[in-house]
Amino acid sequence: MALNIVWIAFILVGFMAAFGQMLAGDLGVFPKMLTGLFDTARTGFDISIGLVGVMSLWLGLMRIGEQAGVIGLFARAAAPFFRRLFPAIPNGHPAGGSIVMNFSANLLGLDNAATPLGLKAMRELQQINPQPAVASDPMIMFLVLNTAGLTLIPTSVIAIRQTLAVEQGLVGFNAADIFLPTLIGTFISFSAGLLAVAWMQRIRLLCAPVLAFYGGFIALMGALYVGLRGLPPDQLAQRVSLIGSLTILAIVALFVAAGALRRINVYEAFVEGAKDGFGVAVQIIPYLIAMLVAISVFRTSGCMDLLMRGLAGLIGALGINTDFVPALPVGLMKSLSGSGARGLMVDVMKTHGVDAFPSRVAAIIQGSTETTFYVLAVYFGSVNIRQTRYALACGLIADAVGLVGAIAVAYAFYH
């Protein structure tokens, strides 16, 4: 119901805004909207088809891991923590291991690995869903924590900042100086999403496993900061790439080795799991296209720009420092479109300079929040969920708190 209302609002508000612009003399607004409509529909299809190979790869590897017993081992290791967050998942169910793998890939910023693993987890959660068309409590918790976008190191944002710094002739610019602020920002977003869903599902978080997780994560943040502090951007990117690649390939090797030791037919297990990759990728096409075209209408009609001007005026009237306002479109767009937010971030950096305060705010926002509507559309669409209950509301809460947190952290570090 929530996605239905949002979808209708995007289309109709965008159309009315464009109609008003046409009456005011802008005869090019509707052709521009139509072009955007077709372009985003094609983009949605390309994204879905592009997932086929990656989906087949990871579903095949996950099938090996399941038959070798490694997935179950991961699930048991993380059981004390995830049992608190997902009490409805039976002990030893494969969904627990898939969720662990998905969060691990997200932490390392490995989007290509995280999405297939997330879709795999959703399919397994659907197996224990008493109402197949309605999002279950574990699904909502899983989706909202995904939209919170918990990531240790924003590698792609650092790479973009470094490239633009070279173009702008900034000598000695440290593109990785957003590392710790982004880490704090994404942790704030994750915590907000967790608290929102826990409150709705009456989950008690003041317990040893959850406190141990928070303590361990804070310790990990500190260790990463100490270990990577002061490295030049190119060396930081290289170290991060090594950590992520080594971790994923080590897991692949572990799956294959465990399968060989258990004397299963590893090749046949991989092929059996990979066959599902095409079906899953194709199934999300209509859901993804539906969301992308609605976002395109809202954006190309100028509604996003109008919203930004209104927010800037409101913030100024309240007497709040408006230095961060040029970065706000990145935060609002990030909930709608990851590629759109990335484009807006680059635009802010080119307009104000990559070392300017608005550019730093935009970079922190881009690295510490996630694409809520995209995640909801793809993940729920992959298992034909039509009633999302309060998933969207909690996801937007995580986004809003993460946005405010990112701005506050930027002021604390750079202003």
WOMO-V791865 format. One record per residue. N is the residue number from 0. RES is the residue in one letter. SS is DSSP state (a for helix, b for strand, c for the rest). PHI is phi in whole degrees, 0 to 359 (none if undefined). Layout:
# WOMO-V791865
N/RES/SS/PHI, N/RES/SS/PHI
This chain:
# WOMO-V791865
0/M/c/none, 1/A/a/297, 2/L/a/296, 3/N/a/298, 4/I/a/296, 5/V/a/298, 6/W/a/297, 7/I/a/299, 8/A/a/298, 9/F/a/302, 10/I/a/293, 11/L/a/289, 12/V/a/296, 13/G/a/297, 14/F/a/295, 15/M/a/296, 16/A/a/296, 17/A/a/293, 18/F/a/297, 19/G/a/298, 20/Q/a/294, 21/M/a/296, 22/L/a/296, 23/A/c/278, 24/G/c/115, 25/D/c/274, 26/L/c/277, 27/G/c/263, 28/V/a/292, 29/F/a/288, 30/P/a/302, 31/K/a/296, 32/M/a/296, 33/L/a/295, 34/T/a/298, 35/G/a/298, 36/L/a/299, 37/F/a/291, 38/D/a/296, 39/T/a/289, 40/A/a/297, 41/R/a/293, 42/T/a/297, 43/G/a/301, 44/F/a/294, 45/D/a/298, 46/I/a/298, 47/S/a/295, 48/I/a/294, 49/G/a/296, 50/L/a/282, 51/V/a/303, 52/G/a/296, 53/V/a/294, 54/M/a/298, 55/S/a/299, 56/L/a/301, 57/W/a/285, 58/L/a/292, 59/G/a/294, 60/L/a/294, 61/M/a/295, 62/R/a/295, 63/I/a/298, 64/G/a/299, 65/E/a/294, 66/Q/a/292, 67/A/a/277, 68/G/c/88, 69/V/a/287, 70/I/a/299, 71/G/a/297, 72/L/a/295, 73/F/a/301, 74/A/a/298, 75/R/a/292, 76/A/a/295, 77/A/c/265, 78/A/a/304, 79/P/a/303, 80/F/a/284, 81/F/a/289, 82/R/a/296, 83/R/a/287, 84/L/a/276, 85/F/c/233, 86/P/c/295, 87/A/c/276, 88/I/c/278, 89/P/c/298, 90/N/c/302, 91/G/c/82, 92/H/c/291, 93/P/a/302, 94/A/a/302, 95/G/a/299, 96/G/a/293, 97/S/a/296, 98/I/a/296, 99/V/a/300, 100/M/a/296, 101/N/a/298, 102/F/a/294, 103/S/a/297, 104/A/a/294, 105/N/a/296, 106/L/a/301, 107/L/c/273, 108/G/c/72, 109/L/c/265, 110/D/a/301, 111/N/a/297, 112/A/a/273, 113/A/a/292, 114/T/a/296, 115/P/a/299, 116/L/a/293, 117/G/a/294, 118/L/a/295, 119/K/a/297, 120/A/a/297, 121/M/a/297, 122/R/a/295, 123/E/a/286, 124/L/a/293, 125/Q/a/294, 126/Q/a/296, 127/I/c/249, 128/N/c/273, 129/P/c/293, 130/Q/c/233, 131/P/c/303, 132/A/c/269, 133/V/b/244, 134/A/c/295, 135/S/c/277, 136/D/a/302, 137/P/a/298, 138/M/a/298, 139/I/a/295, 140/M/a/301, 141/F/a/297, 142/L/a/294, 143/V/a/294, 144/L/a/294, 145/N/a/291, 146/T/a/292, 147/A/c/293, 148/G/c/67, 149/L/c/294, 150/T/c/225, 151/L/c/285, 152/I/c/224, 153/P/c/279, 154/T/a/302, 155/S/a/295, 156/V/a/295, 157/I/a/299, 158/A/a/295, 159/I/a/296, 160/R/a/298, 161/Q/a/295, 162/T/a/298, 163/L/a/292, 164/A/a/297, 165/V/a/295, 166/E/a/298, 167/Q/c/270, 168/G/c/72, 169/L/c/274, 170/V/c/272, 171/G/c/75, 172/F/c/290, 173/N/c/264, 174/A/a/291, 175/A/a/267, 176/D/a/288, 177/I/a/272, 178/F/a/304, 179/L/a/292, 180/P/a/302, 181/T/a/292, 182/L/a/299, 183/I/a/293, 184/G/a/297, 185/T/a/291, 186/F/a/291, 187/I/a/296, 188/S/a/298, 189/F/a/299, 190/S/a/295, 191/A/a/296, 192/G/a/297, 193/L/a/298, 194/L/a/295, 195/A/a/296, 196/V/a/289, 197/A/a/299, 198/W/a/294, 199/M/a/293, 200/Q/a/263, 201/R/c/57, 202/I/c/265, 203/R/c/274, 204/L/c/263, 205/L/c/279, 206/C/c/215, 207/A/a/302, 208/P/a/299, 209/V/a/290, 210/L/a/296, 211/A/a/295, 212/F/a/298, 213/Y/a/296, 214/G/a/297, 215/G/a/295, 216/F/a/293, 217/I/a/297, 218/A/a/296, 219/L/a/296, 220/M/a/301, 221/G/a/296, 222/A/a/295, 223/L/a/296, 224/Y/a/298, 225/V/a/294, 226/G/a/287, 227/L/a/255, 228/R/c/298, 229/G/c/86, 230/L/c/288, 231/P/c/299, 232/P/a/306, 233/D/a/293, 234/Q/a/290, 235/L/a/298, 236/A/a/300, 237/Q/a/293, 238/R/a/296, 239/V/a/297, 240/S/a/300, 241/L/a/296, 242/I/a/300, 243/G/a/295, 244/S/a/296, 245/L/a/297, 246/T/a/298, 247/I/a/295, 248/L/a/292, 249/A/a/294, 250/I/a/294, 251/V/a/301, 252/A/a/298, 253/L/a/298, 254/F/a/301, 255/V/a/295, 256/A/a/296, 257/A/a/295, 258/G/a/296, 259/A/a/295, 260/L/a/294, 261/R/c/278, 262/R/c/60, 263/I/c/267, 264/N/c/279, 265/V/a/297, 266/Y/a/298, 267/E/a/295, 268/A/a/296, 269/F/a/297, 270/V/a/297, 271/E/a/299, 272/G/a/288, 273/A/a/294, 274/K/a/300, 275/D/a/282, 276/G/a/298, 277/F/a/295, 278/G/a/299, 279/V/a/294, 280/A/a/297, 281/V/a/291, 282/Q/a/296, 283/I/c/274, 284/I/a/305, 285/P/a/298, 286/Y/a/292, 287/L/a/292, 288/I/a/297, 289/A/a/303, 290/M/a/288, 291/L/a/294, 292/V/a/290, 293/A/a/295, 294/I/a/297, 295/S/a/298, 296/V/a/299, 297/F/a/295, 298/R/a/284, 299/T/a/288, 300/S/c/284, 301/G/c/92, 302/C/a/296, 303/M/a/294, 304/D/a/296, 305/L/a/297, 306/L/a/298, 307/M/a/295, 308/R/a/296, 309/G/a/295, 310/L/a/295, 311/A/a/298, 312/G/a/296, 313/L/a/295, 314/I/a/296, 315/G/a/295, 316/A/a/294, 317/L/c/279, 318/G/c/80, 319/I/c/272, 320/N/c/303, 321/T/c/259, 322/D/c/300, 323/F/c/273, 324/V/a/303, 325/P/a/302, 326/A/a/270, 327/L/a/301, 328/P/a/305, 329/V/a/298, 330/G/a/295, 331/L/a/288, 332/M/a/290, 333/K/a/299, 334/S/c/293, 335/L/c/260, 336/S/c/207, 337/G/a/294, 338/S/a/292, 339/G/a/296, 340/A/a/295, 341/R/a/296, 342/G/a/297, 343/L/a/294, 344/M/a/299, 345/V/a/298, 346/D/a/298, 347/V/a/298, 348/M/a/294, 349/K/a/285, 350/T/a/286, 351/H/a/258, 352/G/c/98, 353/V/c/294, 354/D/c/264, 355/A/c/282, 356/F/a/299, 357/P/a/301, 358/S/a/291, 359/R/a/294, 360/V/a/299, 361/A/a/299, 362/A/a/295, 363/I/a/293, 364/I/a/299, 365/Q/a/299, 366/G/a/274, 367/S/a/242, 368/T/c/231, 369/E/c/231, 370/T/c/273, 371/T/a/301, 372/F/a/294, 373/Y/a/297, 374/V/a/298, 375/L/a/296, 376/A/a/296, 377/V/a/288, 378/Y/a/290, 379/F/a/291, 380/G/a/296, 381/S/c/293, 382/V/c/236, 383/N/c/59, 384/I/c/280, 385/R/c/249, 386/Q/b/250, 387/T/c/270, 388/R/c/54, 389/Y/c/260, 390/A/a/298, 391/L/a/296, 392/A/a/300, 393/C/a/293, 394/G/a/296, 395/L/a/291, 396/I/a/298, 397/A/a/299, 398/D/a/297, 399/A/a/296, 400/V/a/295, 401/G/a/297, 402/L/a/295, 403/V/a/297, 404/G/a/297, 405/A/a/297, 406/I/a/294, 407/A/a/297, 408/V/a/295, 409/A/a/298, 410/Y/a/295, 411/A/a/294, 412/F/a/268, 413/Y/a/238, 414/H/c/259
